[in-house]
Amino acid sequence: MNLEFNIPNMVDLKKSYDEDGYNHIPELFSASDMDILNKEFNRYIKDCVPMMKDQEVYYVDKSNKDTLMQMQKLEEYDNFFHELFFNSKIKDLAANALGEDVVPRAMEYFNKPPGKSNPTPPHQDGYYFNLDNDKAVTGWLALEDVDDENGCIHYVKGSHKHEYRPHGRSEILGFSQGVTDFGTEEDKKNTVKFEGKAGMFLMHDAKIIHFASSNKSSVRTRRAFGFVYHGVSAKHDVEKGKAYQKKLHDELKEKKII
Ligand SMILES: O=C(O)CCC(=O)C(=O)O
């Protein structure tokens, strides 16, 4: 893999991860490496998306392929992305954040197509993960410039130090649950937004509250990869996860959303 990872001091990263609940690396990849990644991803869309299962690919409008908005398990369909997820410094960053070796769980794609996207509701990933502890992280790589207009990520700094907040059905495709009591003074005070260039990398704790607005642009997309890793100490209740996914899948099928 011919990519150069621009990684700051790992000890400092660990310290800020523990304190804030996330890492922010403004330029993990240079503009030229982002060109390589985006070319590989365009190839992926052409060659691999047609092979994916319907529950792994979500469209805002499934009759319009230009509205591709979310994908799961990219690593299973392509060697380049398998390597990026399993054997690159992104995995080292996850292990550094958690303070233990990690197991890759799923590589994801998050887009907000112009004019049609939903907001990302405030949520805590660990609420969906079905783990017996909270040892998990999600890496998030901006594939293009992100800002207020196209829906950059916001974290509630330090929220990983508290208990899970109550979640309820959000009715937003791809984010079936959201925090129901979000918006307290503490939430507002501690919210930090992450505008940045293509190549900006974030890595957040399973318990941190995060969200993004919809894409308000009529021309820009808001494309990003997600990289989910568990710590080796976390046990995944696979059956519980599958049962939830099946229930969700059946509901979405019935409503003709997927
Ligand atoms: O890209 C987004 O808007 C949401 C991403 C997200 O929720 C995550 O990476 O856990």
The ligand as an SDF file (V2000), in Angstrom:
LIG
                    3D

 10  9  0  0  0  0  0  0  0  0999 V2000
  -20.5430   10.2850    8.9610 O   0  0  0  0  0  0  0  0  0  0  0  0
  -21.4720   10.5070    9.7260 C   0  0  0  0  0  0  0  0  0  0  0  0
  -22.2500   11.4500    9.5990 O   0  0  0  0  0  0  0  0  0  0  0  0
  -21.6820    9.6160   10.9350 C   0  0  0  0  0  0  0  0  0  0  0  0
  -20.5480    8.7620   11.2540 C   0  0  0  0  0  0  0  0  0  0  0  0
  -20.7280    7.9970   12.5120 C   0  0  0  0  0  0  0  0  0  0  0  0
  -21.7410    8.0440   13.1800 O   0  0  0  0  0  0  0  0  0  0  0  0
  -19.6290    7.1650   12.9830 C   0  0  0  0  0  0  0  0  0  0  0  0
  -18.5780    7.1500   12.3340 O   0  0  0  0  0  0  0  0  0  0  0  0
  -19.7880    6.5120   14.0340 O   0  0  0  0  0  0  0  0  0  0  0  0
  1  2  2  0
  2  3  1  0
  2  4  1  0
  4  5  1  0
  5  6  1  0
  6  7  2  0
  6  8  1  0
  8  9  2  0
  8 10  1  0
M  END
$$$$
